[in-house]
């Protein structure tokens, strides 16, 4: 019975670690997309504010999830 509990904890920890890595990757992808859109928009003299706000909101949401996972 103790073996089952230990296995559940190990599986839970690995899932948690994988999920935090996934969230970090998503945050970095969004940051890169924001920078790319700003640079492209600057060259065209038109910056897409709506998409930038959406992606910034997603970064904020993912950051909150990371804080919850680390607590």
C-alpha positions, 0 to 999 in steps of 0.5 A, spaced: 500 500 500 505 504 501 508 503 494 502 505 491 502 512 495 509 513 493 508 511 485 502 516 485 506 522 488 512 520 483 507 521 477 504 527 480 510 530 481 512 529 474 506 531 471 507 537 475 514 538 472 511 537 465 506 542 466 510 547 468 515 546 462 509 547 458 507 553 461 514 556 460 514 554 453 508 557 451 510 564 455 516 564 451 513 563 444 507 568 446 513 573 448 517 572 441 510 573 437 509 579 441 516 582 439 515 580 432 508 583 431 511 589 434 517 589 429 513 588 423 507 593 425 513 598 426 515 597 419 508 598 416 506 604 421 500 599 424 501 595 430 495 590 432 493 593 439 488 588 439 492 581 438 497 584 443 492 585 448 490 578 447 497 575 448 499 579 454 493 577 457 495 570 456 502 571 458 498 574 465 494 568 465 499 563 464 504 567 469 498 566 475 498 559 473 505 558 474 505 562 481 499 557 483 504 551 481 510 553 485 506 555 491 
